[in-house]
Amino acid sequence: MGACQKDFESAVNQVKLLKKDPGNEVKLKLYALYKQATEGPCNTPKPGLFDLINKAKWDAWNALGNLPKETARQNYVDLVSGLRSSSDSSSQVKSEADKKRAGYDTLVITSEDCITKIMLNRPAKKNALTTQMYREIMLALEAASKDDSTITVFTGNGDYYSSGNDLTNFTDIPPGGIEEKAKNSAILLRDFVDCFIDFPKPLVAVVNGPAVGIAVTILGLFDLVYASDRATFHTPFSHLGQTPEGCSSYTFPKIMGPAKAVEMLIFGKKLTAGEAYAQGLVTEVFPDSTFQKEVWTRLKAYSKLSQNAMHISKQIIRNHEKEKLHAINAEESRILQERWLSDECMNAVMDFFSRKAKL
Ligand SMILES: CCCCCC/C=C/C(=O)SCCNC(=O)CCNC(=O)[C@H](O)C(C)(C)COP(=O)(O)OP(=O)(O)OC[C@H]1O[C@@H](n2cnc3c(N)ncnc32)[C@H](O)[C@@H]1OP(=O)(O)O
């Protein structure tokens, strides 16, 4: 049955109340159908070549040819009804997404203002990364890559950003022994880092406090790193009998030059936020007292930029070296698998838990 005049008028009013801008393409369709429904086939002279807006409107209306007024009215009502239901369901999805995401024990995940925030949430353990946490982070990244946010942010709850790998990961040995443990850990590490290499949206680290080990190396795969002036950056691999991961054997020399990368990755030099900024690892440093306010104001503004343009730009930048990064990740993980079996590494872990050693 065709739409009556009353349905059509009601649809015209509903368009004015839409919560979300339906975009230019839909607006042109609405304009054309409205004109066709009220005046019939296009009856005005074609606007000049440089009168772009009026020409686009004229083209849209003219394209409807001899479509009967009644059909145009019905099509207009159908189009508005589709817009209303998609805007209703998207606002429902948004209000769900605004809430804390369920199903994560070690992370707090929230979405607001087109930003998905993944917060490491073991403040009593300085946000040390357990195997469960690596897995939850991978799931969270997978979900964030598909949600309607434009930007994904990592941060830490409490005084630390993260103290890196939880050293208890090396203490619960499975029935297959330490070799099996090392093998499984290398697979987990490789999968974890692969998720960062492949992550399609702009990824931002809000480094609220000290960062250690893998929490530092992985920053080389982020797009922006904002740091509080309380943050420090420490990769004490040689102290732990370990070697670099997170593609840092490639990204750090590229970011800061080989000499400075060696100081960090081989000699374990701890950098202040200011030093990390000077070496290009950090994008910008903020006073701790205004850190959250300044960073989130900045990120909210960025999140309003064109989602498609940002994502495509990231792909262009990342695609140049994606294959290389995957190969480096595989190699670093393979080498670490061997290192974890070394006496040096095992002794360092035991020292930490017997409190002889602290970084
Ligand atoms: C699947 C495997 C992938 C592996 C990837 C390879 C990754 C490598 C790395 O990340 S190497 C870096 C590893 N991290 C460390 O070696 C840090 C060890 N921690 C410390 O040195 C210190 O805790 C500190 C300097 C971070 C903070 O010192 P302090 O302020 O004095 O606090 P506490 O030491 O009292 O810490 C509070 C509480 O947290 C526990 N904790 C902190 N960090 C870790 C950690 N990395 N692993 C396990 N537990 C950690 C600490 O034991 C305390 O617990 P307690 O209150 O005693 O129960």
The ligand as a Tripos MOL2 file, in Angstrom:
@<TRIPOS>MOLECULE
LIG
   58    60     1     0     0
SMALL
NO_CHARGES

@<TRIPOS>ATOM
      1 C1         54.3200  -15.0250   27.8040 C.3       1 LIG1
      2 C2         55.6060  -14.5130   28.2300 C.3       1 LIG1
      3 C3         56.0240  -13.3200   27.4360 C.3       1 LIG1
      4 C4         57.2920  -12.7700   28.0040 C.3       1 LIG1
      5 C5         57.7350  -11.5740   27.3010 C.3       1 LIG1
      6 C6         59.0800  -11.1070   27.7540 C.3       1 LIG1
      7 C7         58.9360   -9.9760   28.6640 C.2       1 LIG1
      8 C8         59.9830   -9.5110   29.3330 C.2       1 LIG1
      9 C9         59.8230   -8.4510   30.3290 C.2       1 LIG1
     10 O1         58.8350   -7.7910   30.4820 O.2       1 LIG1
     11 S1         61.1910   -8.2500   31.3160 S.3       1 LIG1
     12 C10        60.6600   -7.2310   32.6420 C.3       1 LIG1
     13 C11        60.0500   -8.0390   33.7420 C.3       1 LIG1
     14 N1         59.7320   -7.1560   34.8580 N.am      1 LIG1
     15 C12        60.5080   -7.0400   35.9020 C.2       1 LIG1
     16 O2         61.5480   -7.6570   35.9840 O.2       1 LIG1
     17 C13        60.0120   -6.1210   36.9880 C.3       1 LIG1
     18 C14        60.0930   -6.7940   38.3200 C.3       1 LIG1
     19 N2         59.5650   -5.8890   39.3510 N.am      1 LIG1
     20 C15        60.3320   -5.0130   40.0150 C.2       1 LIG1
     21 O3         61.5120   -4.9170   39.8130 O.2       1 LIG1
     22 C16        59.6470   -4.1680   41.0520 C.3       1 LIG1
     23 O4         58.4820   -4.8250   41.4650 O.3       1 LIG1
     24 C17        59.2800   -2.7660   40.5250 C.3       1 LIG1
     25 C18        60.5600   -1.9580   40.3140 C.3       1 LIG1
     26 C19        58.4990   -2.8640   39.2220 C.3       1 LIG1
     27 C20        58.4080   -2.0290   41.5480 C.3       1 LIG1
     28 O5         59.0620   -2.0280   42.8110 O.3       1 LIG1
     29 P1         58.2900   -1.4830   44.1190 P.3       1 LIG1
     30 O6         57.7190   -0.1630   43.8490 O.co2     1 LIG1
     31 O7         59.2360   -1.6430   45.2620 O.co2     1 LIG1
     32 O8         57.0620   -2.4780   44.2670 O.3       1 LIG1
     33 P2         57.0710   -4.0230   44.6570 P.3       1 LIG1
     34 O9         58.2830   -4.6840   44.1210 O.co2     1 LIG1
     35 O10        56.8210   -4.1520   46.1070 O.co2     1 LIG1
     36 O11        55.8270   -4.5430   43.8020 O.3       1 LIG1
     37 C21        54.5200   -4.5770   44.3120 C.3       1 LIG1
     38 C22        53.9740   -5.9630   44.0930 C.3       1 LIG1
     39 O12        53.9550   -6.2120   42.7060 O.3       1 LIG1
     40 C23        54.6950   -7.3840   42.3900 C.3       1 LIG1
     41 N3         55.3240   -7.2250   41.0880 N.ar      1 LIG1
     42 C24        55.7740   -6.0860   40.5390 C.ar      1 LIG1
     43 N4         56.2560   -6.3370   39.3370 N.ar      1 LIG1
     44 C25        56.1410   -7.6380   39.1110 C.ar      1 LIG1
     45 C26        56.4730   -8.4790   38.0170 C.ar      1 LIG1
     46 N5         56.9980   -8.0130   36.9000 N.pl3     1 LIG1
     47 N6         56.1810   -9.7780   38.1230 N.ar      1 LIG1
     48 C27        55.6130  -10.2810   39.2250 C.ar      1 LIG1
     49 N7         55.2630   -9.5350   40.3010 N.ar      1 LIG1
     50 C28        55.5430   -8.2240   40.2270 C.ar      1 LIG1
     51 C29        55.7110   -7.4710   43.5180 C.3       1 LIG1
     52 O13        56.1710   -8.7940   43.6290 O.3       1 LIG1
     53 C30        54.8760   -7.0170   44.6870 C.3       1 LIG1
     54 O14        54.0590   -8.1020   45.0500 O.3       1 LIG1
     55 P3         53.7840   -8.4090   46.6110 P.3       1 LIG1
     56 O15        53.1230   -7.1800   47.1620 O.co2     1 LIG1
     57 O16        55.1410   -8.6350   47.2150 O.co2     1 LIG1
     58 O17        52.9110   -9.6120   46.6080 O.co2     1 LIG1
@<TRIPOS>BOND
     1     1     2 1
     2     2     3 1
     3     3     4 1
     4     4     5 1
     5     5     6 1
     6     6     7 1
     7     7     8 2
     8     8     9 1
     9     9    10 2
    10     9    11 1
    11    11    12 1
    12    12    13 1
    13    13    14 1
    14    14    15 1
    15    15    16 2
    16    15    17 1
    17    17    18 1
    18    18    19 1
    19    19    20 1
    20    20    21 2
    21    20    22 1
    22    22    23 1
    23    22    24 1
    24    24    25 1
    25    24    26 1
    26    24    27 1
    27    27    28 1
    28    28    29 1
    29    29    30 2
    30    29    31 1
    31    29    32 1
    32    32    33 1
    33    33    34 2
    34    33    35 1
    35    33    36 1
    36    36    37 1
    37    37    38 1
    38    38    39 1
    39    38    53 1
    40    39    40 1
    41    40    41 1
    42    40    51 1
    43    41    42 ar
    44    41    50 ar
    45    42    43 ar
    46    43    44 ar
    47    44    45 ar
    48    44    50 ar
    49    45    46 1
    50    45    47 ar
    51    47    48 ar
    52    48    49 ar
    53    49    50 ar
    54    51    52 1
    55    51    53 1
    56    53    54 1
    57    54    55 1
    58    55    56 2
    59    55    57 1
    60    55    58 1
@<TRIPOS>SUBSTRUCTURE
     1 LIG1         1 GROUP 0 **** ****
